[in-house]
Each structure stands twice: as structure tokens, then as C-alpha cells.
């Protein structure tokens, strides 16, 4: 049942919240350390270390829950949004929305980038075909590029579910633990602050050139902005459903569709502008957020458990 009360929420467990943030970031740097000591993202271990890094927020949340007992033992499943899944109908349709919406939003951001001149789109896929041939051994037979493109796009929904296995490690921390922990501040402060922290957490790999190809603070700032933009949507899924699962699936879907721009670009684009985490993505997500706000989607939220274990009535916006 959805609460309509606007009574201010209860207190924040600041020691546990700060411990979670520090642990998440410290563990991420620890996992990424071999990349910094080696050849960066060219290290052979990158494909293993990046998925491991995605589970550091979950490890941090587990440590805080077990050591600092935040949330209380009897409220942990509810606090993390793992269980119960009710009302089931709402949780299910938000899971489906989280599964299907990110590829659509990424596609819209690609079209917007093309319209603004940030990327030259090539619907003959010549550049994509050249990259495929370059990646394969000489003489390897290659199917028609149209077949490859259709197969790539058709595989996104399945890839989204696979990617959700790794996205779970992040979401159990960010939207499972952190958003409810910050929610007494109000919906918007919780969503924005959690998005900033999520972006900063990516620093160990962003500073190596991941995502944007920028190895200075500008890359981190672009990532923070992208995480705030997408974090509002993922946070809305979490708060609207009182479940972490729609955010898990949406995060996996975003990761599966994030490289879609490579298929359509005539040349390597500047992902800080044209990518789903770049400016084009910010614009699209801002429009989606505006629609959610106008339609009152942030006002209607089921009850959650707060960090000390009590039920939260709806917070101030």
C-alpha cells in the first residue's frame, strides 16, 4: 500500500553511511590496484577485475550490516529491497520497464547526438564492419554486416539479464543500501548525493581512460554527472517499487546497451558528448525525469525501512 503522508522521515545513521562510502571506494581502489601497477586497461586481468570491482559496494554494505548492524538484523531483506516483492504487480512491471527502457533511451541519445552534430551516424555500418574485420584473423569469413547488426541489437535484452548478475553487486550497495540510508534527507537529496558517490566510486578506472578516454579529473566529473542522471532513474525504480530488483535489471540493461553507439558511428565519437553517460544522455534523462516529476511519480512511494530499522513515511521532496 502506498503511503500519502508527508511526515519528515527519521534520522540518518551517519557513522554507518560514512563507513559504507569509505569502504566501497577503498575496496574499488584495492581491486583496481593491479591495473595501476601494470598496463592500465590493457592488462589481461581487466576483464576479471572490473566485474570483481562491481561487487565492492555489496561487500561494503554487507560489512556495515554485519559489523555496525545497520540495518537491524530482522529488517535487512526489507531494507535492501530484496524481499518481500509486493505489491507484486508493481514490482513486475517496473522490472520490465527497467529491462526495456535503457536501450530505448540510449538509442534516443544516439539520435540526439547525431542531430546536434556530436557524432556522424552511418546507417550503412561501414565503420562497424571495418572494426569487425580488423578484430578477426585475416581470411576469417564474415557474415553480412546487416546480419551482425541485427544480431547485436537483438541480443541486448538477453545481454541485459546476463549483465544484471554483475550489476547486482553495485545495486545492492547503491540503491539497495545507500538510497534508503540517505532517504531521510528527502527524495532528491538522496538521489543526487547517491549518484555523486556512485560516480566518484568509478574513479579508479575512469582515471585510466575507461568510458571517456580521459585520464584527468574531467573524466571523473563527466562520470559523476552521468551517474547522477541515470541514478535518478534507477533510484526512482527503487523507491517506486520498494524493491532493488528493477534497478538491478535496469543497470544491467544500461551496461548491455551502452556500446550501441559504436554500431552507428561513422568514426570514434567523443563519448563525453555522445555517449549514454555523456551530455546527450544527460539531456535525455533530464527529459525523462521531468516527465516523471510532472506526472507525480516521485510523490507516490511505498514504505521503506530506514537504517535503524523503522518504517519511513514518505520523505519531503
Phi, psi and omega per residue, in radians:
X1 nan 2.342 -3.113
X2 -1.453 2.339 3.103
X3 -1.437 2.559 3.063
X4 -2.026 0.027 3.131
X5 -1.175 2.566 3.049
X6 -1.991 0.363 3.103
X7 -1.030 2.316 3.131
X8 -0.987 2.503 -3.107
X9 -1.312 3.042 -3.061
X10 -1.456 -2.954 -2.977
X11 -1.310 2.844 3.056
X12 -1.708 2.421 3.037
X13 -1.465 1.430 -3.013
X14 -1.083 -0.745 3.125
X15 -1.001 -0.756 3.133
X16 -1.197 -0.673 -3.130
X17 -1.126 -0.800 3.115
X18 -1.144 -0.665 3.109
X19 -1.106 -0.712 3.119
X20 -1.084 -0.794 -3.115
X21 -1.094 -0.829 -3.115
X22 -1.122 -0.769 3.139
X23 -1.099 -0.784 -3.127
X24 -1.015 -0.856 -3.093
X25 -1.217 -0.715 -3.137
X26 -1.124 -0.747 3.119
X27 -1.147 -0.643 3.097
X28 -1.084 -0.776 3.101
X29 -1.120 -0.654 3.139
X30 -1.118 -0.770 3.138
X31 -1.145 -0.666 -3.101
X32 -1.407 -0.142 -3.067
X33 -0.956 -0.736 3.109
X34 -1.029 -0.518 3.101
X35 -1.211 -0.688 3.134
X36 -1.229 -0.570 3.135
X37 -1.443 -0.257 -3.119
X38 -1.930 -2.303 -3.062
X39 -1.753 0.503 3.109
X40 1.135 -2.424 -3.109
X41 -1.212 -0.201 3.080
X42 -1.404 -0.146 3.117
X43 -1.026 2.396 3.109
X44 -1.038 -0.461 -3.105
X45 -1.396 -0.054 -3.078
X46 -0.991 -0.740 -3.111
X47 -1.118 -0.357 3.083
X48 -1.634 -0.740 -3.034
X49 -1.205 -0.621 -3.124
X50 -1.111 -0.799 3.049
X51 -1.105 -0.625 3.097
X52 -1.113 -0.727 3.124
X53 -1.049 -0.589 -3.124
X54 -1.124 -0.325 -3.141
X55 -1.648 -0.026 -3.136
X56 -1.145 -0.623 3.066
X57 -1.119 -0.613 3.105
X58 -1.151 -0.719 3.115
X59 -1.107 -0.753 3.126
X60 -1.084 -0.751 3.132
X61 -1.116 -0.699 3.134
X62 -1.139 -0.729 3.131
X63 -1.098 -0.806 -3.141
X64 -1.091 -0.706 -3.131
X65 -1.155 -0.713 -3.063
X66 -1.415 -0.705 -3.049
X67 -1.491 -0.789 -3.073
X68 -1.714 -0.066 3.074
X69 0.988 0.764 3.067
X70 -2.220 1.879 0.107
X71 -1.407 3.036 3.102
X72 -1.102 2.682 -2.991
X73 -0.955 -0.780 -3.054
X74 -1.276 -0.210 -3.067
X75 -1.914 0.147 -2.962
X76 -1.179 -0.783 -3.128
X77 -1.077 -0.724 3.133
X78 -1.222 -0.730 -3.128
X79 -1.082 -0.800 3.141
X80 -1.270 -0.197 -3.122
X81 1.360 0.355 -3.132
X82 -1.448 -0.546 -3.067
X83 -2.903 2.563 0.011
X84 -1.427 2.716 3.138
X85 -1.653 1.311 3.129
X86 -2.543 2.620 -0.016
X87 -1.182 2.281 -2.990
X88 -1.003 -0.701 -3.094
X89 -1.064 -0.758 -3.137
X90 -1.162 -0.767 -3.125
X91 -1.069 -0.745 -3.092
X92 -1.149 -0.805 -3.086
X93 -1.223 -0.502 3.072
X94 -1.294 -0.548 3.008
X95 -1.104 -0.781 3.116
X96 -1.100 -0.741 3.100
X97 -1.076 -0.775 3.114
X98 -1.121 -0.488 3.139
X99 -1.311 -0.751 -2.984
X100 -1.692 -0.456 -3.030
X101 -1.223 -0.761 -3.082
X102 -0.972 -0.774 3.096
X103 -1.066 -0.616 3.106
X104 -1.156 -0.766 -3.138
X105 -1.169 -0.667 3.069
X106 -1.104 -0.740 3.117
X107 -1.080 -0.715 3.110
X108 -1.123 -0.682 3.117
X109 -1.138 -0.585 3.087
X110 -1.161 -0.800 3.111
X111 -1.094 -0.694 3.110
X112 -1.115 -0.728 3.113
X113 -1.074 -0.704 3.091
X114 -1.130 -0.736 -3.136
X115 -1.129 -0.590 -3.121
X116 -1.540 -0.019 3.109
X117 1.398 0.275 -3.129
X118 -1.456 -0.286 3.074
X119 -2.623 2.488 3.053
X120 -1.617 2.041 -3.098
X121 -1.490 2.479 -3.130
X122 -2.294 1.786 -3.097
X123 -1.504 0.107 2.931
X124 -1.561 -0.225 3.090
X125 1.071 0.498 -3.106
X126 -1.106 -0.767 -3.132
X127 -1.138 -0.682 3.129
X128 -1.139 -0.717 3.113
X129 -1.108 -0.675 3.125
X130 -1.125 -0.686 3.123
X131 -1.152 -0.658 3.118
X132 -1.118 -0.819 -3.137
X133 -1.092 -0.638 3.138
X134 -1.162 -0.580 -3.086
X135 -1.396 -0.321 -3.089
X136 -1.689 2.676 3.050
X137 -1.043 2.569 -3.129
X138 -0.999 2.387 3.116
X139 1.522 -0.063 3.117
X140 -1.226 2.200 3.122
X141 -1.139 2.357 -3.094
X142 -2.089 2.239 3.088
X143 -1.102 2.859 3.059
X144 -0.947 2.454 -3.043
X145 -1.069 -0.541 3.106
X146 -1.076 -0.656 3.109
X147 -1.157 -0.729 3.138
X148 -1.119 -0.746 -3.135
X149 -1.092 -0.824 3.131
X150 -1.052 -0.736 3.137
X151 -1.126 -0.710 3.129
X152 -1.089 -0.833 -3.107
X153 -1.182 -0.683 -3.126
X154 -1.193 -0.419 -3.099
X155 -1.455 -0.159 -3.069
X156 -1.039 -0.808 3.133
X157 -1.033 -0.698 3.108
X158 -1.227 -0.718 3.106
X159 -1.093 -0.553 3.113
X160 -1.078 -0.728 3.135
X161 -1.179 -0.692 3.103
X162 -1.125 -0.794 3.139
X163 -1.119 -0.423 3.132
X164 -1.130 -0.434 3.092
X165 -1.063 -0.621 3.130
X166 -1.554 -0.621 3.106
X167 -1.072 -0.487 3.112
X168 -0.980 -0.684 -3.128
X169 -1.056 -0.661 3.090
X170 -1.339 -0.806 -2.999
X171 -1.194 -0.534 3.101
X172 -1.143 -0.423 3.062
X173 -1.530 -0.952 -3.013
X174 -1.248 -1.067 -3.116
X175 -1.563 -0.389 3.114
X176 -1.356 -0.808 -3.092
X177 -1.815 -0.901 -2.932
X178 -1.205 -0.805 -3.111
X179 -1.047 -0.856 3.076
X180 -1.084 -0.599 -3.141
X181 -1.154 -0.605 -3.133
X182 -1.574 -0.141 -2.999
X183 -1.065 -0.499 3.049
X184 -1.013 -0.361 3.070
X185 -1.198 -0.345 -3.009
X186 2.080 2.744 -3.075
X187 -1.029 -0.922 -3.049
X188 -1.195 -0.780 3.051
X189 -1.012 -0.679 -3.140
X190 -1.133 -0.761 -3.106
X191 -1.196 -0.772 -3.087
X192 -1.223 -0.797 -3.132
X193 -1.119 -0.734 3.116
X194 -1.131 -0.616 3.092
X195 -1.157 -0.690 3.094
X196 -1.080 -0.801 -3.135
X197 -1.113 -0.711 3.099
X198 -1.033 -0.765 3.134
X199 -1.148 -0.762 3.129
X200 -1.083 -0.652 -3.139
X201 -1.004 -0.502 3.141
X202 -1.308 -0.130 -3.002
X203 -0.875 -0.731 -3.080
X204 -0.984 -0.582 3.141
X205 -1.715 -0.525 3.098
X206 -1.091 -0.714 -3.134
X207 -1.225 -0.163 3.017
X208 -1.648 -0.005 3.107
X209 1.827 0.070 -3.127
X210 -1.156 2.501 3.101
X211 1.297 -1.000 -2.993
X212 -1.947 -0.158 -3.092
X213 1.224 0.303 3.140
X214 -1.942 2.238 -3.064
X215 -1.877 0.413 3.089
X216 -2.185 -3.006 -3.066
X217 -1.092 -0.412 3.139
X218 -1.081 -0.646 3.102
X219 -1.094 -0.733 3.117
X220 -1.121 -0.718 -3.137
X221 -1.143 -0.702 3.071
X222 -1.098 -0.696 -3.133
X223 -1.171 -0.694 3.112
X224 -1.057 -0.809 3.139
X225 -1.092 -0.722 3.116
X226 -1.131 -0.672 3.138
X227 -1.240 -0.588 3.057
X228 -1.140 -0.778 -3.113
X229 -1.073 -0.896 3.137
X230 -1.298 -0.527 3.135
X231 -1.121 -0.538 3.066
X232 -1.111 -0.762 3.134
X233 -1.168 -0.804 3.133
X234 -1.141 -0.673 3.096
X235 -1.144 -0.672 3.080
X236 -1.073 -0.757 3.096
X237 -1.021 -0.709 -3.141
X238 -1.155 -0.840 -3.070
X239 -1.283 -0.634 -3.095
X240 -1.241 -0.500 -3.097
X241 -1.760 -0.275 -2.980
X242 1.013 0.445 -3.114
X243 -2.406 2.516 3.119
X244 -1.433 -0.288 -3.000
X245 -1.136 -0.688 3.064
X246 -1.046 -0.657 3.112
X247 -1.198 -0.651 3.107
X248 -1.056 -0.866 -3.114
X249 -1.140 -0.715 3.141
X250 -1.119 -0.708 3.112
X251 -1.111 -0.770 3.084
X252 -1.082 -0.669 3.130
X253 -1.189 -0.689 3.076
X254 -1.074 -0.809 3.139
X255 -1.093 -0.614 -3.129
X256 -1.260 -0.518 -3.062
X257 -1.799 -0.096 -3.054
X258 -1.070 -0.509 -3.128
X259 -1.543 0.141 -3.081
X260 -1.040 -0.544 -3.083
X261 -1.079 -0.501 -3.136
X262 -1.101 -0.541 -3.130
X263 -1.168 -0.677 -2.983
X264 -1.720 -0.202 -3.066
X265 -1.421 2.398 3.098
X266 -1.349 -0.363 3.087
X267 -2.628 2.892 -3.136
X268 -1.021 2.050 -3.112
X269 -1.464 2.857 2.979
X270 -1.424 1.835 -3.044
X271 -1.202 -0.295 3.052
X272 -1.184 -0.406 3.074
X273 -1.770 -0.906 -2.929
X274 -1.668 -0.247 -3.074
X275 -1.336 2.899 -3.137
X276 -1.130 -0.409 3.073
X277 -1.686 -0.013 -3.140
X278 -1.647 -2.861 -3.009
X279 -1.053 -0.693 3.125
X280 -1.060 -0.739 3.099
X281 -1.132 -0.673 3.123
X282 -1.054 -0.752 -3.105
X283 -1.106 -0.809 -3.129
X284 -1.097 -0.782 -3.123
X285 -1.177 -0.588 3.093
X286 -1.113 -0.696 3.110
X287 -1.166 -0.726 3.105
X288 -1.103 -0.762 3.127
X289 -1.080 -0.722 3.126
X290 -1.053 -0.718 3.107
X291 -1.108 -0.755 3.125
X292 -1.099 -0.685 3.133
X293 -1.161 -0.845 -3.093
X294 -1.074 -0.620 -3.121
X295 -1.521 0.105 3.044
X296 1.309 0.359 -3.058
X297 -1.257 -0.330 3.112
X298 -1.555 -0.213 -3.122
X299 -1.434 -0.550 -3.073
X300 -1.703 1.794 -3.124
X301 -2.296 2.343 3.039
X302 -1.150 2.901 3.089
X303 -1.186 2.520 2.986
X304 -2.143 2.861 2.980
X305 -1.573 2.409 3.093
X306 -1.490 3.101 -3.043
X307 -1.027 -0.747 3.094
X308 -1.267 -0.164 3.026
X309 1.933 0.042 3.105
X310 -1.567 2.838 3.056
X311 -1.338 2.414 3.078
X312 -1.658 2.241 2.898
X313 -1.347 2.992 -3.084
X314 -1.057 2.307 -3.112
X315 -1.383 2.946 3.016
X316 -1.177 2.601 -3.090
X317 -1.283 nan nan
